[in-house]
């Protein structure tokens, strides 16, 4: 398990658990989980937005 913010590492991971929707008190729930392709397709995921470009 790794906590990571580098997109090249995230895009090449086997499985992601995207927490959010933001940090701090407004975060802490699972927004999306699965392969990078699954997270990329998740409209609620900020990580997915960055993976989409």
Backbone bond lengths (Angstrom), bond angles and torsions (degrees), N, CA, C in turn:
res aa  C-N    CA-C-N  psi(-1)  N-CA   C-N-CA  omega(-1)  CA-C   N-CA-C  phi
1 X - - - 1.429 - - 1.531 107.61 -
2 X 1.322 115.50 135.83 1.456 122.09 -179.37 1.524 108.17 -137.73
3 X 1.312 116.45 136.55 1.466 120.34 169.41 1.518 105.12 -94.60
4 X 1.327 116.84 119.35 1.466 120.57 -169.37 1.516 110.62 -140.21
5 X 1.342 115.14 147.80 1.458 121.67 176.33 1.521 112.49 -124.82
6 X 1.321 118.38 -2.44 1.464 121.55 179.21 1.533 108.76 -80.93
7 X 1.335 116.23 119.74 1.471 120.56 -174.75 1.519 113.61 -60.29
8 X 1.334 118.78 -33.55 1.461 119.17 179.74 1.525 111.05 -66.26
9 X 1.315 117.81 -35.69 1.466 121.44 176.84 1.524 109.77 -70.62
10 X 1.335 116.81 -45.18 1.466 121.40 -179.68 1.529 110.50 -61.07
11 X 1.308 117.38 -45.44 1.466 122.00 -177.11 1.523 112.67 -64.96
12 X 1.331 117.46 -22.62 1.464 121.13 -178.24 1.527 113.29 -104.83
13 X 1.319 117.15 8.00 1.462 120.99 178.78 1.523 110.25 -73.53
14 X 1.325 116.02 155.60 1.463 120.96 175.63 1.523 111.50 -77.31
15 X 1.331 116.44 -36.42 1.458 121.02 -174.82 1.520 108.36 -150.83
16 X 1.323 117.22 138.12 1.458 122.76 -179.12 1.523 110.30 -121.63
17 X 1.323 115.68 145.80 1.461 122.66 167.84 1.522 104.98 -123.28
18 X 1.318 116.06 108.44 1.460 122.36 -176.67 1.520 108.60 -92.82
19 X 1.333 115.95 114.73 1.461 122.18 -179.31 1.522 109.15 -98.70
20 X 1.306 116.30 149.69 1.458 118.09 178.61 1.505 111.78 168.35
21 X 1.315 118.09 -146.76 1.460 126.55 11.92 1.524 113.66 -77.80
22 X 1.326 117.76 -19.28 1.463 122.27 175.09 1.518 107.18 -135.44
23 X 1.317 117.51 -177.72 1.454 120.86 179.02 1.523 112.53 -83.49
24 X 1.302 115.70 176.45 1.452 121.67 175.14 1.517 113.21 70.59
25 X 1.319 115.77 -145.61 1.465 121.89 -175.73 1.533 112.74 -65.28
26 X 1.325 117.96 -23.41 1.466 121.19 -179.76 1.529 111.80 -88.96
27 X 1.302 117.46 1.20 1.464 121.67 -178.76 1.516 111.50 -106.74
28 X 1.301 114.05 -164.98 1.449 119.05 173.23 1.506 116.69 96.24
29 X 1.311 118.66 4.41 1.465 119.01 174.78 1.523 108.78 -115.27
30 X 1.320 116.28 156.94 1.462 120.28 177.52 1.521 108.27 -77.70
31 X 1.322 115.86 118.44 1.464 121.98 179.21 1.524 109.70 -85.79
32 X 1.321 116.02 -41.62 1.461 121.51 -176.93 1.519 107.81 -161.32
33 X 1.329 117.02 150.82 1.453 120.36 175.27 1.520 109.74 -147.18
34 X 1.317 115.40 152.50 1.450 121.49 178.96 1.513 110.75 139.96
35 X 1.297 115.99 -157.45 1.456 121.60 179.00 1.529 109.45 -71.11
36 X 1.328 118.15 163.50 1.466 119.14 174.94 1.533 112.34 -54.41
37 X 1.323 117.31 -35.75 1.470 120.70 178.49 1.532 110.82 -63.21
38 X 1.327 117.30 -40.82 1.458 121.65 178.23 1.521 110.93 -64.73
39 X 1.335 116.91 -46.09 1.465 121.25 -179.55 1.523 110.29 -65.96
40 X 1.328 117.63 -38.39 1.465 121.84 177.86 1.527 110.64 -57.73
41 X 1.323 117.59 -35.94 1.466 122.32 -176.81 1.529 113.34 -84.77
42 X 1.319 118.06 -6.18 1.469 122.07 -176.52 1.536 109.91 -83.10
43 X 1.327 118.98 112.82 1.466 121.18 -176.06 1.529 114.22 -65.90
44 X 1.338 118.12 -24.23 1.466 121.15 -179.38 1.522 113.02 -82.37
45 X 1.321 117.37 -11.33 1.455 121.95 -172.90 1.532 112.66 -87.71
46 X 1.333 116.54 121.01 1.454 120.53 174.21 1.523 109.27 -66.92
47 X 1.321 117.18 -38.37 1.474 120.97 176.43 1.524 109.67 -61.00
48 X 1.329 116.64 -43.29 1.458 120.80 177.60 1.512 112.52 -59.03
49 X 1.318 116.47 -38.78 1.477 121.47 177.52 1.526 109.88 -59.79
50 X 1.322 117.56 -44.95 1.462 120.50 -179.88 1.527 111.36 -70.51
51 X 1.325 118.18 -33.47 1.466 120.54 176.43 1.522 111.39 -67.84
52 X 1.342 116.60 -31.76 1.467 120.46 177.63 1.519 111.60 -71.46
53 X 1.342 116.84 -22.44 1.461 119.86 179.46 1.447 111.66 94.05
